[in-house]
Amino acid sequence: MFVDKAAITVIAGKGGNGAVSFHREKYISAGGPNGGDGGKGGDVILVADDNMSTLMDFRYKRKYVAQNGADGTGRNCTGRDGENLYLKVPRGTLVLDKETGAVIKDMSEEDSFVIARGGRGGWGNSRFATPTRQAPRFAKPGLPGQHREIVLELKLLADVGLVGFPNVGKSTLLSVVSKAHPKIANYHFTTLYPNLGVVYAGEGLSFVMADIPGIIEGASEGAGLGHDFLRHIERCRLIVHIVDVSGSEGRDPVADFEAINAELKNYSPELAARPQIVAANKLDIVQDPALPQKLKDYVQALGYRYFEISAAAHKGTRELVMAIAEELSHLPPVHVFAPEYVEPEIVPETVEDLEITVSGDVYSIEGAWIERLMNSVNFSDHESRMYFDRMLRGSGLFERLEEMGIDEGDTVSIYGLEFEYRK
């Protein structure tokens, strides 16, 4: 199954907690603090794999979490860093922010990219020792890793994109000029997913051609199969527009030509402006000789190069291939999407960000800032409790509680810790 779009969640590892430990050794009565730092959380890293051609691996598993860092230990031993998580994606995959749709990274040129960074490990109590505080009984918790909601979108890396209505002979042409073996049959929507083939035009001269599933009117608005694969033409340097001029289905080749170009323009004006070569196909079964001439006069008046071919009979295909190679020789390289995503500004949390709910005389407080503070406090140690009290008072929390009407003796509840309020 060809899967070219997937929404996933990536979570980097949390940093390990710092340790509270003291040196213990025979004949040494006061060895001092020796708690080590926590290890760094693992990163989530995307790796471009040239052997992958689909995002099928992400179809059923949507959440990827890197390993947490290990906690620090005594003897100033730092915890082990969490292992990085490597996710392989096909080269050419776009990484988008799910909420805004902005491009984070184009995995076309670089081999790897860190999409989520692991959290920093917390400090052990040995880092908090001072001449006046020689036995700190608290340490810092590790910081959480980055959490991202992203969309992976595969855009094929091809020099040439074959476009046209269903059953005009795109797959047949690809099979004739390359060693690709797409499914070919005389009915619409034979091609259900893009096919790639390498075309050799001469000594040291080759290019990649993509057969895009047939586009129909309304494709840019979601009709038919073509809508799902229009994105794969965006990287193509050159578009080869295949038109059926046989008249076997009673279609007007000029109307078909205009309809496809209208869909390309509706999807992306930039895409519609790409260089095009027009190939009139099925010349061996033409029923009305006026149809090829009508298309030729029309497209040449618009400035497009025009070729008459019969892919099934192998007529005119060599001339078309050489014209494509010549055109590619002076076109810019395959399009690479520039990053658009801007990391949101990290605003330091304040007491105003805390959520306070009142139930009778109980004031419950929740928030990331106060949760991290509690994780860094050893409530069995007097000095650590005094540090906790100073942080609460210095943050302005008590002033906010008083504005909400708290009275002396009321209960303050913080993640299971309860105490009576005292001014």
N, C-alpha and C positions, 0 to 999 in steps of 0.2 A: 504494500500500500504506500502511495506517495503522500506524505504529510509535509506541508511547507509552512505551517503556522502553528505555534503552540504558546500558551500562556502558562508560566510557571512561577513558583515562589522560591527564592533562594535566601537562605539564612546562614550567615557566617557564625563561627563558633564564639561562645562567650569566653572571656578571659577568666583564668583561674583566680581564686581568692588568695589573698595574702595570708600567711600563717602567723599565729600568736604562739611563740615558743621562747623558752629561756634555756641558756646553757647550763647543763647539769653534769658535774664531774666531781669525782672524789677529791677532797681537800680544797675544792673551790666553792666557797659559800655563796658567792654572788657573781655568777658568770655573765649576767646581762642578757638582753634579748637577742635571739638569733633566728627569728621567723623569716623564712624566705618569701620571695614574691611569687605570685601566680603566673602560670604560663600564658602565652598569647593564644587567643582562639584561632582556629583554622580559617583560611580564606576560601571563598568559592571562586574558582578560576575557570573561565571558558577557554577551550582549546580548539582551534580550527583544524579539522581533520579532512585531508584531501580524499580520503577513501569513503567518506560518507556523502550521501546524495539526498537524504531525507531527514526530517525531524521526527521520525517514527518513534525513537526512543523516548520522546517526551509526551507521547500520546496518552499513556495511562498513569505514569508517575508525574505528579505536578509539584511536589514539594521536595526540596533538596537542602539538607542541613549539614554543615561542616562540623567537625569534632570540636568540643570545648577544650580549653586549656586546663591542665591539671592544677590543683591547688598547690601552693608552696608548702614546704615542710621545714622542720627544724634544721639546725646547723647551717642556716642561710642557704638552703637548697631551693633553687627556683623550680617551680613545677614545669613539667614537659609541655611544650607548645602543642596545640591541637593540630591534627593532620589536615592539610589542605584537601578540598574536594574538587576534583577536576571533572568538568562536564565537556564532552566532545560534541562539537556542532559542525555541520558542513561548512566548508569555506564559502563565503558569500552570504552568511547569515547576518541579518540586521538584528541588533539588540535594542528594543524600544522600552521606554517607561510605560507601564500599563495605564497609569492614570492620565498622563498628558499626551502620550503618543510620540514624545520627542525621541530622537535617535541618541542612544547612549554610546553605541559602538558599532562599526561596520567590520565584521570579521572576514575581511577580504584580503588584507595585506599583512596584518600582524598575526603571529601564531598563537598568542595567548593574551588574555585580558582578565584582570581581577574585577569581577562584577560585585563582590561583597567582601569587605575587609573584616577580619576577625577582631574581637574586642581586646583591649589591652589588659594584661594581668594586673591584679591588685597588689599593692605594696604590703610586705610583711612588717611585723612590729619593730624589727631592727632598724627600719628607716625612720622611725619616729622617736628614736632615742636622742635626748639632748642632755646637757649638763644638769638641767633642772628637772627633767623627766627621764629618769634613768631606767624605769621599768614599765614602759607602755604596754598595756594589756589589750590593745586593739590593733586591728589591721584593716586594710581597705579591700572591698570586694572587687572582683573583676568586672570590667565593663561589657555590656552586651555587644554582639557583633551586628553588622549591618543587616537589615531586613529589606529585601526588595521584591516588588511585584513587577515582573518583566514579561515582555512578549518577544518570542523568537520568530523571526520572519525570514524565510529563505528566499533570496532573489538569485536566480541562476547566473553564474559567471559565463556568459557567452558573448562572442563578438557579433554574431548575426542572429536575428530572430525572424522566424518564418511566421507570418500572420496571414489570415484570410478566413473566409467562411468555412464551415465544416465540409469535408469531402471535396476540397479543391485540389488535393494532391500534395500537401505539405509533407506528410510522412513518406510518401513515395519518393519525393525529391530527396529527402534526407537519406533514405536507404540507398539511393543511386549514387550520390556524391560522397558518401561516407561509409564506414563499416558498421553503422548503427543498424539495428534490426527492429524498428518499431512495428507495432501491430497494424496491418493494412487490410482494409475491407471496403467494399463499395456501399457503405452506409454512413450516415451522419454520426458524429461523436464516436468514431472508432478510437481516436486518441483521447484517453482519459487523464493523462498527466504528461508533462513536458518530457521530451526525449532530447538527448544531447548526442552530437556526433562530431568527430574531428575530421575536417575536410582538408586533404592534401592537394594544394594547387600546383606544386612544383617543388624543386629541390630547396629545402629549408624554408618553404612557404606553406603555412597551414593556418587554419582558424577553426574556432568552435562554433557550430551552428546548433540552434535550439528550435525544435518543432513545438510550437505552442498550441495547445488544444483550440479547436475552432471557436472563433468569436462570432457572436450573433448580435443583431440589433438589440440594444438595451443591456449589453454586457456590462457597461460601465456603471449601471444602476443595479447590478446583481443578477441579471438574467443569464441563463445558460451556464456552461462550464467556463467560458472564457473569462468571466469576471474573477474567478479564483486564481487565474494564472496571468492576468495582465501585468501583475507586479514583476513577473520574470522577464518581461521585455525591457524593463526600466534600465537595466545595465547594458543592454545591447548597443553597440556602436552604430550598427546599420540594420535597417529593417528591410527584409525582402518580402514584398507584398505579392502573394500568389492569388491569381484571379482565374476562375474557370471561364474560358471563352468558347467552350464547345456548344453551349446552348442546350445541352442534354436535359437540363432541369428547368428550362424555360426562364432562366434568369438573365437580367441585363448586367453585363460585366461592369459598365460604368457606374450603375447604381450600387452594385456590390462594393466597388472600389471606394466610393464616397461614403457608404455606410460604415465600413471598417475604419476609415480615417476619422469619421465623426466620433466613433466609440473611443478611439485612441485619444482624441482631443478632449473628450468629456472626462476621461480618466486622468489625463495629465497633458496639459498644453505643451510642456517641455518634451514629452514623449512624442507627440504628434509632429514636433519640429525636427525630429531626428532624420538624417538622410535616408532616402528610400530608393529601392530599385523595384520596378514592377515587372513581374514575370507572368505572361499569359500562358496558362497551362492547358493541357488536353487538346493540343493543336491537331493531333492525329485523328480526332473524332469530331472535328468541327462540323456542325450541321448548317450553319449560316456563315459564309465567308465574310460577311459584313461586320460581324461581331468583333473579331480581332482588330480589324482596321478602325472600327469605332473607338475601341479602348486605346489603341495606339495613338490616334490623333488627339484624344482627350488628355492622356497623361503626358505626352510630349509637349503639348501646349502649356502644361503646368511646370515643365522643366524636369520631369523625372526621366531617368534612363529606362528604356523599355526593351524587354527580351521576349521572344516567342519560343516556348519549349514544349516538349512532351516528355514528362518525367518517366512515364511508363514505357515509352519507346526509346528512352535515352537520347532524345534529339534536342540539341541546343543547350544541354546541361553543362557541357564543358565550357562553352562561351560564357554562360552565366557565372560559373565558378571563377573564371579568370577576371571577369568584371568586378565581382565581389572582392577578390584579393586586391585588385588595383584600387578600389575605393577605400578599403581598410588601410592601405599603406599611408594614406594622408589624413586619417581620422584620429582624434585623440584616444588615449587608452580607455579601457572599460571604466565606467562611472563608479566612483566610490563616494558613499554618502558621508558628509561631514557631520560630526557630532553636534547635536542641538541641545542636549540635556544640560541643565545647570543645576548643580547640587543645591538643594534648599539651604538657606542660611540657618545655621544652628544657633538658636536663641537660648541663652542660659535660662534654666528654669528658676522661677522665683516663687515666693510663697503665694502669689496670686494664682499660680497654675495649679495649686493643690485643690482637691475636691473635698469640701467639708459638708457633711450631712448632719442634721440635728434630729434626734429622737428623744423627746423628753429632756432630761438633763445630761444626755450622753452626746458628745461631739465626736463623730468618727471622721478621721482624716486619711485620705489616700492620695497617692501621687508618686511619680517616678523618683523625684528628688528625695522625698522623705523615706521611701523604701530603700534607696541606696544608703542613706544615712544610717538607718537602723541596721543594715547588714554590716556596717563597719564598726558597730558599737558592741562591746562586751558588757552586758548589763550586770554581770556578777562582780565587776570591778568598779570601785568608787570613782577613780579618776576618769574612767571611760564614761560613766554616767554623767559626771560633771561636764565633760566635753559635749555630750548629747544635749544637756540642758542649755549650754552656752550657744550651741548651734541653733536651737529652737528660738531662743530669745533674740539672737542676733539676726535671724531671718525675718523677724516681724510677724511670726505666726501668732504669738500671744496677743499682739495688738489687733490682729484681724479677728481672733476669737472674741476679744472684748467688744469689738464693734458689732459682733453678731449676738451679743448679750450673754456671754458666759459668766457665771457667778463662781465665787470661790467655793470649792467643794464639789463642783460638777465634775463629771467623769470625761476624760479625754481618752479616746480609743484609737490606736495606731497599729494596724495589722496585728491584732491580738494582744498588744501591750496596752494596759489600762493604768491610768494614774489620776489622782485627784488634782484639779487645777488649783494652784496657789500663786498669788501675785508676788 
